[in-house]
Amino acid sequence: MDKEQARQRIAELREEIHYHNYRYYVLDQPVISDAEYDRMFRQLEELEARFPDLITPDSPTQRVGAPPREELGTVVHRVPLLSLQSIYSEEEMRHFVETAIAEAGEEVTFVAEPKYDGLAVNLTYEGGILTVAATRGDGFTGEDITDNVRTIKTVPLKLLAEDGEPLPEVVEIRGEIYIPVAAFRELNRRREEAGEPLFANPRNAAAGSVRQLDSAITAARPLNIYVYGVGAVSGYEFSSEWEVLQTLRRWGFRVDECNVLCRSSAECLEFYHSLAQQREQLPYEIDGVVFKVNELAAQQKLGTRTRSPRWAVAYKFPARQETTRIRDIIVSVGRMGALTPVALLEPVQIGGAMVQRASLHNQDEIDRKDIRIGDTVIIERAGDVIPHVVKVVTERRTGAERKFRLPDTCPVCGTEVLRTEGDPIVHCPNIDCPAQLRGRIEHFASRRAMDIEGLGEKLVVQLVASNLVRHLPDIYDLTVPQLTCLERMGEKSAQNLLKALEASKQTTLARFLYALSIVHVGEYVARLLAEHFGALSAVEQASYDELVAIAGIGPEIANSILHFFSQERNRQIVRELLDKGIQIRQEEAAAATLAGKTFVFTGVLSSFTREEATAQVERRGGRVTSSVSSRTDYVVVGENPGSKYQRAQELGVTVIGEEEFRELIESS
């Protein structure tokens, strides 16, 4: 793979991973298995390692998880709540132990504990009193779930102190909120009796329960917690992870009795295999074992990567598998137009769930595994959630099996599908496709697209279901009487939405292009197009040669843009949107006044989002990185800055506040 091919594949992987991060961390609705996600992430890491100059601050490898939802308040973690590197073999386990011993010292030991399948949380206690509870979020900023966590009876509201033992001034407690297996089954039984939709698994049920806006709903759910570590601590000292666990138990927390202390890779592996055998009998869901270097001094020596600590790993269990038969293969059209082949299976129980469907992902995957209708296959419920086909049992073929090909036209609207070289995903480019309508409206209204406040997922569902909106431009024809007929939509809310719709009509070319959901045209590409062409008509009429001449736009993106605007219905939708009053104002291209300058952001910015601030720097030729070095020119400090601020002071790097940053941007 040459550098240009790597650049394109990296862009594809980043877009997919960002989307799946959003599905998993924000919506709690994953659509791929953990194992498949890990494979994508590893491929991205490997490509970025081979081509380090292609690493950008917005790469998923430079962050943890996904941003918190806007419905809940946000909390900045004093110490980042990083995710763990996943490993899958005894060889990787031995390598982790040997590396730790070699780099940190022969006296290193390891704490082994179950890897719970729940929701990671950070509990802050000040003066021994629970003051804030937050989700992991993006590892640095999480969602404020304090009121909901207070309803969980196993979470101490006040730390216990034995025999006058001093308590820390401030301490962050890390743990996992979960629903026990038996309680989950009972919860789903009651929901079924009440005619309510069932939860897919205990993890989704726990995550959804904790994120309720009404804490009374949370209080009614059978939530529990195990704690396993600390983040920031002041006024108290620990020397080891094992001491942390024993202290947390004294302070009144639930600490798992399964945890053990290991002194070698052999002991670590023995515990792993032992817990794997007990897995089905445990009262809670786990998907592996976490191994941590015990000594905190050794952890300091080993340090951290951008995304995960070097002193801990998660050794995942093999996914559960069963054998069944493919009855048929159908095509599902996703919310952004992706055509996904789906196998209809003879029902089979895997990990306590009845599996009847499995995603086949794309035609390349079908061809690679030679999957045919009628085949006997091995199905895996990787991560105990999403089923997929591991392999075909060719020995059981009868000759009656039939090969499958994705259609040349969308099965929903009949539009010719978009196939681009190097991209395994086939798309329906029709902006008006009924299968995509909800997703396209949600994207169109999103904050970084047309920014229509109030036009969220729940309202969009009602608008489409009631036939008030049949095509994207219909949103601009909505009236107060129509809206007030909908659930939870009063006159004031309706008027506010209409004001937001009216305000959205004043936009920029970059936002409008991004809002159209053109395949492979994200914010960055939309900005490139806007800066190069300056007018929508010029983009619509652009040739292939004109598009690929723009730095950052390759053949795949160019073909996607050409295909989108070659569809008469797409052009008609664009015209209708303009006829509704959308006015695209001109944006002057920013001069490269920050060329060669490197910026780092730390703390919470109040005037900009990180993405907006980064875009402002990049538009002027500057560069944004995630770590401070002697080559950093500016460190921009918001509220509650982290260790980057201290590092900047140590290195003598220029530190500026948010107002100074704004002045610097405006003056350039």
C-alpha positions in Angstrom: 0.0 0.0 0.0 1.5 3.3 -1.1 1.0 6.6 0.8 -1.9 7.8 -1.2 -3.8 4.5 -0.8 -3.0 4.6 2.9 -4.3 8.2 3.1 -7.6 7.1 1.6 -7.9 4.0 3.7 -7.1 6.0 6.9 -9.9 8.5 6.0 -12.4 5.6 5.5 -11.4 3.9 8.8 -11.6 7.2 10.7 -15.1 8.0 9.4 -16.3 4.4 10.2 -14.8 4.5 13.7 -16.2 7.9 14.5 -19.6 6.6 13.5 -19.3 3.4 15.5 -18.0 5.4 18.5 -21.2 7.5 18.3 -23.4 4.4 18.0 -21.7 2.7 21.0 -20.9 5.5 23.4 -23.6 8.0 22.7 -26.6 6.1 21.4 -25.8 2.8 23.2 -26.9 1.1 19.9 -23.8 -0.6 18.4 -24.2 -2.0 14.9 -20.9 -4.0 14.8 -19.2 -6.4 17.1 -16.4 -5.4 19.5 -14.1 -7.7 17.7 -14.8 -6.0 14.3 -14.4 -2.6 15.9 -11.1 -3.6 17.4 -9.9 -4.9 14.0 -10.7 -1.6 12.3 -9.0 0.3 15.2 -5.9 -1.9 14.9 -5.7 -1.4 11.2 -5.9 2.3 11.7 -3.1 2.2 14.3 -0.9 0.1 12.1 -1.4 2.5 9.1 -0.7 5.5 11.2 2.4 3.8 12.6 3.6 3.2 9.0 2.7 6.8 7.9 3.1 9.0 11.1 2.8 12.2 9.1 -0.8 11.2 8.3 -1.8 11.4 12.0 -4.2 14.2 12.7 -5.7 15.5 16.0 -9.2 14.3 15.0 -8.1 10.7 14.5 -9.9 8.2 16.8 -6.4 7.0 17.9 -5.9 10.4 19.5 -8.9 10.3 21.6 -11.1 8.0 23.7 -14.6 7.0 22.9 -17.0 9.7 21.7 -18.3 13.1 22.9 -21.1 13.2 25.5 -24.7 13.9 24.6 -25.9 17.4 24.7 -29.0 16.6 26.8 -27.0 16.2 29.9 -24.5 18.6 31.5 -20.8 17.9 31.2 -18.1 17.2 33.7 -14.3 17.5 33.1 -12.4 14.6 34.7 -9.5 15.7 36.8 -7.5 12.8 35.5 -8.4 11.4 32.1 -10.4 8.1 32.2 -8.6 6.3 29.5 -9.7 3.1 27.8 -7.6 -0.1 27.8 -5.7 -1.8 25.0 -7.4 -5.1 24.1 -5.4 -8.2 23.6 -6.6 -11.6 22.4 -3.8 -14.2 22.8 -1.5 -15.8 25.4 1.5 -14.5 23.4 0.2 -10.9 23.8 -0.4 -11.5 27.5 3.2 -12.8 28.1 4.6 -9.8 26.1 2.7 -7.4 28.3 4.0 -9.0 31.5 7.6 -9.3 30.2 7.6 -5.7 29.0 6.3 -4.4 32.3 9.0 -6.4 34.2 11.8 -5.3 31.9 10.9 -1.6 32.0 9.6 -1.2 35.5 11.6 -3.7 37.6 11.6 -7.4 38.6 9.4 -6.8 41.6 6.4 -6.0 39.5 3.1 -7.8 40.4 -0.2 -7.7 38.6 -3.8 -7.2 39.8 -6.3 -9.3 37.8 -10.0 -8.4 37.8 -13.1 -9.2 35.7 -13.8 -6.9 32.8 -17.4 -5.9 33.4 -19.7 -5.3 30.5 -21.5 -2.2 31.8 -21.0 1.6 31.9 -17.8 3.1 33.1 -18.3 5.9 35.6 -16.2 8.4 37.5 -17.5 9.3 41.1 -16.0 12.4 42.7 -16.0 12.7 46.5 -15.0 16.0 48.2 -14.5 15.8 52.0 -15.9 12.3 51.9 -19.2 13.4 50.2 -20.3 12.4 46.7 -20.5 15.6 44.8 -20.3 14.6 41.1 -20.9 11.4 39.0 -20.0 11.3 35.3 -19.8 8.9 32.5 -16.5 8.2 30.7 -17.6 10.4 27.8 -14.5 11.0 25.6 -12.2 10.2 28.4 -11.6 13.8 29.3 -15.2 15.2 29.6 -18.2 13.0 30.6 -21.9 13.4 31.0 -23.2 14.6 34.4 -25.3 11.7 35.8 -25.0 12.8 39.5 -28.8 12.8 40.3 -29.2 9.4 38.7 -26.2 7.7 40.4 -27.5 8.9 43.8 -30.5 6.6 43.3 -28.2 3.5 43.2 -28.2 2.0 46.6 -24.7 0.4 46.4 -23.1 3.8 45.7 -22.1 5.4 49.0 -23.3 9.0 49.4 -20.6 9.4 52.1 -17.4 7.5 52.5 -17.0 5.4 55.6 -14.0 6.1 57.9 -12.8 3.3 60.3 -11.3 4.3 63.7 -10.9 7.9 62.7 -9.0 7.1 59.5 -8.5 10.3 57.5 -10.3 10.7 54.2 -8.9 12.4 51.1 -9.8 16.0 50.4 -10.8 15.0 46.9 -10.9 11.6 45.2 -12.2 10.3 41.9 -13.5 6.7 42.2 -13.6 4.7 38.9 -16.1 1.9 38.6 -18.7 0.1 36.4 -22.4 0.4 36.7 -24.2 -2.8 35.5 -27.4 -4.8 35.8 -27.1 -8.4 37.1 -28.1 -11.1 34.7 -31.1 -12.3 36.7 -32.4 -8.8 37.3 -32.0 -8.0 33.6 -34.1 -11.0 32.7 -36.8 -10.0 35.1 -36.7 -6.4 33.9 -37.3 -7.6 30.3 -40.0 -9.9 31.4 -41.9 -7.0 33.0 -41.4 -4.8 30.0 -42.7 -7.6 27.7 -45.8 -7.9 29.9 -46.3 -4.1 29.7 -45.9 -4.1 25.9 -42.7 -2.1 26.1 -39.7 -2.8 23.8 -37.1 -5.2 25.3 -33.5 -4.2 26.0 -31.0 -5.9 23.8 -28.6 -6.8 26.6 -27.6 -5.8 30.2 -25.0 -3.3 29.1 -27.5 -1.3 26.9 -30.1 -1.5 29.7 -27.6 -0.2 32.3 -26.3 2.6 30.0 -29.8 3.7 29.0 -31.0 3.7 32.6 -28.1 5.8 33.9 -28.6 8.4 31.1 -32.2 9.1 31.8 -33.2 12.7 32.1 -35.8 11.7 34.8 -33.9 10.1 37.8 -37.2 8.5 38.9 -36.8 6.1 36.0 -33.2 5.3 37.0 -34.3 4.6 40.5 -36.8 2.0 39.3 -34.0 0.1 37.4 -32.0 -2.7 39.1 -28.6 -1.0 38.8 -25.5 -2.1 40.7 -21.8 -1.1 40.8 -18.4 -2.5 41.3 -15.4 -0.1 41.7 -11.9 -0.9 40.7 -9.6 2.2 40.9 -9.1 5.9 41.5 -8.3 8.9 39.4 -7.2 12.2 40.9 -6.5 12.0 44.7 -5.5 14.9 47.0 -4.8 14.6 50.7 -4.2 10.8 50.6 -1.6 8.5 49.2 -1.5 5.0 47.8 1.4 2.8 46.9 -0.3 0.1 44.9 -3.5 -0.9 43.1 -4.1 -3.7 45.6 -4.0 -1.1 48.4 -6.5 1.0 46.5 -8.9 -1.9 46.2 -8.7 -2.7 50.0 -9.1 0.9 50.9 -12.2 1.3 48.6 -13.8 -1.7 50.3 -13.2 0.0 53.7 -14.7 3.2 52.5 -18.0 1.4 51.7 -17.7 0.4 48.1 -18.4 -2.9 46.4 -15.1 -4.4 45.3 -15.3 -7.8 43.5 -14.1 -10.8 45.6 -12.8 -12.3 42.3 -9.9 -10.0 42.1 -6.5 -11.6 42.7 -2.8 -10.6 42.8 -0.6 -12.4 40.2 3.2 -12.6 40.2 3.9 -13.9 36.7 2.5 -14.4 33.3 1.7 -18.0 34.2 -0.4 -16.9 37.2 -2.2 -14.3 35.0 -3.0 -16.9 32.4 -4.2 -19.3 35.0 -6.7 -16.7 36.4 -7.8 -15.8 32.9 -8.7 -19.4 32.0 -10.3 -20.0 35.4 -12.6 -17.0 35.0 -13.4 -18.0 31.4 -14.7 -21.3 32.7 -16.8 -19.6 35.4 -18.2 -17.0 33.0 -21.6 -18.6 32.5 -22.1 -19.0 36.3 -21.2 -15.4 37.2 -24.2 -13.2 38.3 -23.0 -10.4 35.9 -21.8 -10.1 32.3 -18.1 -9.9 31.6 -16.2 -10.1 28.3 -12.6 -10.6 29.5 -10.1 -9.9 32.3 -8.3 -6.7 33.1 -4.6 -6.9 34.2 -2.9 -3.9 35.8 0.6 -3.4 37.1 0.1 -3.3 40.8 2.8 -0.9 41.9 1.9 2.8 41.3 5.6 3.7 41.0 6.0 1.1 38.2 2.9 2.6 36.5 4.6 6.0 36.5 7.6 4.5 34.8 5.6 2.7 32.1 3.5 5.8 31.4 0.6 6.1 28.9 -0.1 6.1 25.2 -2.4 8.7 23.7 -5.4 6.5 24.2 -4.5 4.0 26.8 -2.1 3.3 29.7 0.9 1.1 29.1 0.5 -0.5 32.5 -2.9 -2.2 31.9 -4.5 -4.4 29.3 -7.9 -6.0 28.7 -7.5 -9.7 27.7 -10.8 -10.4 25.9 -12.6 -13.7 25.9 -13.3 -15.5 22.6 -16.7 -14.6 21.2 -19.5 -17.2 21.5 -20.3 -19.2 18.4 -23.0 -21.5 17.1 -23.8 -23.3 13.8 -26.9 -22.6 11.7 -28.1 -22.2 8.1 -28.7 -19.1 5.9 -32.3 -19.2 4.7 -32.0 -16.1 2.6 -30.0 -12.8 2.1 -31.9 -9.5 2.0 -30.6 -5.9 1.5 -31.0 -3.3 4.2 -30.6 0.4 3.3 -29.1 2.4 6.2 -29.8 5.9 7.3 -27.0 7.3 5.2 -27.7 5.2 2.2 -25.3 2.2 2.7 -26.7 -1.0 1.3 -26.0 -3.8 3.7 -26.6 -7.5 2.9 -28.3 -9.3 5.8 -28.4 -13.0 6.3 -31.8 -14.4 7.5 -30.9 -17.4 9.6 -32.6 -20.5 11.0 -33.1 -19.3 14.6 -30.3 -20.4 17.0 -29.5 -19.6 20.6 -26.2 -17.9 21.2 -25.2 -16.6 24.7 -28.8 -16.7 25.9 -30.2 -14.7 22.9 -32.2 -16.0 19.9 -30.3 -15.0 16.8 -32.2 -14.9 13.5 -30.3 -12.3 11.5 -26.6 -11.5 10.9 -25.0 -8.6 9.0 -22.8 -9.7 6.0 -21.3 -6.1 5.9 -20.6 -5.8 2.1 -20.1 -7.7 -1.1 -16.4 -8.0 -0.6 -17.0 -9.8 2.7 -19.5 -12.1 1.0 -17.0 -12.9 -1.8 -14.0 -13.3 0.6 -15.9 -15.9 2.7 -17.8 -17.3 -0.3 -21.1 -17.0 1.6 -24.1 -18.4 -0.3 -27.8 -18.7 0.3 -28.5 -22.1 1.9 -25.0 -22.4 3.4 -24.4 -23.9 6.8 -22.3 -21.3 8.7 -20.7 -20.6 12.0 -22.3 -17.6 13.7 -20.4 -15.6 16.3 -22.0 -13.1 18.7 -18.9 -11.1 19.2 -19.0 -9.0 22.3 -22.1 -11.1 23.2 -24.1 -8.6 21.2 -23.9 -8.4 17.4 -24.0 -11.6 15.4 -21.9 -12.1 12.3 -20.8 -15.0 10.1 -17.3 -16.4 11.0 -17.0 -19.0 8.3 -18.9 -21.3 5.9 -19.0 -25.0 6.6 -18.3 -26.0 3.0 -18.2 -29.7 3.9 -22.0 -29.5 4.4 -22.8 -28.0 1.0 -25.4 -30.0 -1.1 -25.0 -28.1 -4.4 -28.3 -26.3 -4.0 -26.7 -23.2 -2.5 -27.0 -20.0 -4.5 -24.5 -17.1 -4.8 -25.6 -13.6 -4.0 -24.9 -10.2 -5.6 -25.9 -6.8 -4.3 -28.4 -5.1 -6.7 -27.4 -2.3 -9.1 -30.4 -0.3 -7.9 -31.6 0.7 -4.5 -34.2 -1.9 -3.3 -36.3 0.9 -1.7 -36.3 3.8 -4.3 -34.9 2.2 -7.4 -32.0 4.7 -7.8 -28.8 3.4 -9.4 -26.4 2.6 -6.6 -22.9 4.3 -6.2 -19.9 2.0 -6.4 -16.5 3.5 -6.0 -13.2 1.8 -6.5 -11.5 0.8 -3.3 -14.7 1.3 -1.2 -16.4 -2.0 -0.3 -19.6 -0.1 0.7 -22.3 0.4 -1.9 -24.5 3.5 -1.4 -27.8 4.7 -2.6 -27.1 8.4 -3.5 -30.7 9.5 -3.6 -31.2 12.2 -1.0 -34.9 11.5 -1.2 -34.8 7.8 -0.5 -37.5 6.9 2.0 -35.2 4.5 3.8 -32.8 7.3 4.5 -35.2 10.2 5.2 -35.0 10.1 9.0 -31.2 9.9 9.1 -30.7 12.5 6.5 -33.0 15.0 8.3 -31.2 14.4 11.6 -27.9 15.0 9.9 -29.2 18.0 8.0 -30.3 19.6 11.3 -27.2 18.7 13.3 -25.2 21.4 15.0 -22.3 21.4 12.6 -24.6 21.2 9.5 -27.6 23.5 9.4 -27.8 23.8 13.2 -31.6 23.6 13.7 -32.0 23.5 17.4 -35.0 21.4 18.5 -35.1 19.2 15.5 -33.8 16.1 17.2 -34.2 12.3 16.7 -37.5 11.9 18.6 -39.2 14.8 16.8 -38.0 13.6 13.4 -39.4 10.2 14.0 -42.8 11.7 14.7 -42.6 14.1 11.7 -41.9 11.2 9.3 -44.3 8.7 10.8 -47.1 11.3 10.6 -46.3 12.1 7.0 -45.8 15.8 7.8 -42.3 15.4 6.3 -42.0 13.2 3.2 -39.0 14.9 1.6 -36.2 16.9 3.2 -37.4 20.4 2.1 -40.8 19.7 3.8 -39.2 20.7 7.1 -39.4 24.3 6.0 -43.2 24.1 5.4 -44.1 23.0 8.9 -46.6 25.1 10.8 -47.5 25.7 14.5 -50.9 23.8 14.2 -49.1 20.8 12.6 -46.4 20.7 15.2 -48.7 21.1 18.2 -50.6 18.0 17.2 -47.4 16.0 18.0 -46.5 14.4 21.3 -44.8 16.7 23.8 -44.9 19.7 21.4 -46.6 22.7 22.8 -47.2 26.0 21.1 -44.0 27.6 22.5 -41.8 24.7 21.5 -43.4 24.8 18.0 -42.7 28.5 17.6 -39.1 28.0 18.8 -38.6 25.3 16.2 -39.9 27.5 13.4 -37.6 30.3 14.5 -34.7 27.8 14.4 -35.7 26.7 11.0 -35.9 30.3 9.8 -32.5 31.1 11.3 -30.9 28.1 9.6 -31.7 29.6 6.2 -28.7 31.9 6.6 -25.8 29.5 6.2 -22.4 28.9 4.5 -21.5 26.8 1.5 -19.4 24.5 3.6 -22.2 23.8 6.1 -24.8 23.3 3.3 -22.6 20.9 1.4 -21.9 18.9 4.6 -25.6 18.9 5.5 -26.5 17.2 2.2 -25.0 13.9 3.4 -22.9 13.3 0.2 -21.0 10.1 0.6 -17.4 10.8 1.8 -18.0 14.5 2.1 -17.5 15.3 5.8 -16.8 18.7 7.3 -13.2 18.9 6.1 -14.0 18.0 2.5 -17.0 20.3 2.5 -14.7 23.1 3.6 -12.2 22.3 0.9 -14.9 22.5 -1.7 -16.3 25.8 -0.4 -12.9 27.4 -0.2 -11.9 26.2 -3.7 -15.1 26.8 -5.7 -16.8 29.6 -3.6 -20.3 28.9 -5.0 -22.7 26.0 -5.0 -23.2 26.2 -8.8 -19.5 25.7 -9.3 -19.4 22.6 -7.1 -22.5 21.2 -9.0 -20.8 21.7 -12.3 -17.3 20.7 -11.3 -15.5 18.1 -13.5 -13.5 15.1 -12.2 -10.2 16.8 -13.1 -11.2 19.9 -11.2 -12.1 18.0 -8.1 -9.0 15.7 -7.9 -6.8 18.8 -8.5 -7.8 19.9 -5.0 -5.3 18.8 -2.3 -7.2 16.4 0.0 -9.7 15.2 -2.6 -8.9 11.9 -4.3 -10.7 9.8 -7.0 -13.1 8.2 -4.5 -14.4 11.5 -3.1 -14.5 13.1 -6.6 -16.6 10.3 -8.0 -19.0 10.4 -5.1 -19.5 14.2 -5.6 -20.0 13.7 -9.4 -22.4 10.9 -8.8 -24.5 12.8 -6.3 -25.0 15.8 -8.5 -25.6 13.6 -11.6 -28.9 12.5 -10.0 -31.8 14.7 -11.2 -33.7 14.1 -8.0 -30.8 15.3 -5.9 -30.4 18.4 -7.9 -34.2 19.0 -7.6 -34.0 18.6 -3.8 -31.2 21.2 -3.7 -33.2 23.6 -5.8 -36.3 23.1 -3.5 -34.2 23.8 -0.4 -32.9 27.1 -2.0 -36.5 27.9 -3.0 -37.5 27.6 0.6 -35.3 30.6 1.3 -31.9 29.1 2.1 -29.3 31.7 1.4 -25.6 30.7 1.2 -23.4 33.6 2.2 -19.9 33.9 0.9 -17.0 33.1 3.2 -13.7 34.7 2.4 -10.8 32.3 2.4 -8.6 32.9 5.4 -5.1 33.9 4.8 -2.4 31.4 5.9 -1.3 33.7 8.7 -0.7 30.9 11.1 1.3 28.8 8.8 4.0 26.8 10.6 2.4 27.5 14.0 1.4 24.6 16.3 -1.4 24.9 18.9 -2.5 22.7 21.8 -5.8 23.2 23.6 -6.4 22.3 27.2 -9.4 22.7 29.5 -13.0 23.6 28.6 -13.5 26.3 26.0 -16.7 28.3 26.4 -16.7 30.3 23.2 -15.7 27.5 20.8 -15.9 23.8 20.7 -12.6 22.0 20.2 -13.6 21.1 16.7 -14.4 24.8 15.8 -11.2 26.1 17.4 -9.2 23.4 15.5 -10.9 24.4 12.2 -10.1 28.1 12.8 -6.4 27.3 13.2 -6.3 24.9 10.2 -8.1 27.3 7.9 -5.2 29.8 8.6 -2.5 27.2 7.9 -1.8 26.3 11.5 -1.6 22.8 13.1 -3.3 21.4 16.2 -1.7 18.6 18.2 -2.7 16.8 21.4 0.5 17.0 23.3 2.8 19.9 24.4 6.5 19.9 23.3 9.3 22.4 22.8 8.0 22.8 19.2 4.5 24.0 20.4 4.0 27.7 19.7 0.8 28.3 21.7 -1.1 26.5 24.5 -4.7 27.8 24.6 -6.1 27.4 28.1 -9.8 27.1 29.0 -11.5 26.4 32.3 -10.0 23.6 34.5 -6.9 23.0 32.4 -5.0 19.7 32.8 -1.4 18.7 32.9 -0.8 20.3 29.4 -0.9 23.7 31.1 1.8 22.7 33.6 3.9 21.1 30.9 3.7 24.4 28.9 4.9 26.4 31.9 7.8 23.9 32.4 8.9 24.3 28.8 8.4 28.0 28.6 5.7 27.7 25.8 3.5 30.7 25.2 0.2 30.3 27.1 -2.8 32.3 26.1 -6.4 32.4 27.2 -9.6 32.0 25.2 -10.0 35.8 24.6 -6.4 36.1 23.4 -7.0 33.2 21.1 -10.1 34.9 19.7 -8.1 38.1 19.1 -5.4 36.1 17.4 -7.8 34.5 15.1 -9.8 37.7 14.3 -6.6 39.6 13.6 -5.4 37.0 11.2 
